[in-house]
């Protein structure tokens, strides 16, 4: 295609990727001071020193920026969970490590900076795709652990796999979803251990 | 004592009890229209047609009225749970009935009228005595069911009783506490059955 036939925008190369990342980092900083709810794209543009139009070249809306921040945070939780699972030697230990890593990382990332919670709450409350992807990934990791435990004979096999996974996921949900986790912060030391013990009793062959 | 020696307020007899009840009923009606947060004792007095001073003869504060409404609601939930438990024949059935009755009654009472949720949220969030008494009563009913099941051989006895009860209570908590229940309303059909199954698997001897 010649340049005359194609007045399309320039391809988004590494430079564009860097600007996106720069906007996300600056927005994360801005939201954590002023909150997600109260900030407009204009406020954000002023604080970063970009024009509003320039930001809109990279993100369709404030929600799109919020989604990018949320994705980053949720991916960090998933990475911590995956690392914890890989390091554990048996399905029992994997389950305990998973639950612990999930609760401690989520608590750190969402609540040590309350304003990031603000974005997470929007994400979970409104079913953003980043939140849905996160829930699916956690369910998938859980499924792999349960399946491995059933195959090795460490866990019972009478209950249908999907039923076992779903009910264990329901037990974990109040610590996976930041909207619920905010009310459980005084339990995060105790609950993962107690609930892991209960779940593992339910999985005994 | 002669009347001259004793200018104390009249003893609180059945008439006073009726006025208290009248204030509670009127306040419940008023709060469910306008919300607990936004209503002052003056608003309430105006709407009932009593003077503010007269209301303060019966209740120290708006919170005291809120507590009375909350107590009534929580007592209704406990009564429904107790009835469900009495009607069930085995500890397994008692546990299932308890969980079901708890979730369905709490959902009805708190969320079919969202403004009552408003009071319940204050109660649970601020640790009002009515909320603490409710949690204790639910834990007590649960303890009785687990103990009965252990004695009859229906449930395992290896786990210390208090540990078993505590972990099961943690599983139920997101459906007991209205602050958490509000985020679980799309699960109230499915979760009590799934979680009861899991808990009962963990209790198998």
Interface residues (C-beta under 8 A of the other chain):
Chain A: X156 X159 X163 X164 X166 X167 X168 X170 X171 X173 X174 X177 X179 X180 X183 X184 X187 X191 X194 X195 X197 X198 X199 X201 X202 X203 X204
Chain B: X156 X159 X163 X164 X166 X167 X168 X170 X171 X173 X174 X177 X179 X180 X183 X184 X187 X191 X194 X195 X197 X198 X199 X201 X202 X203 X204
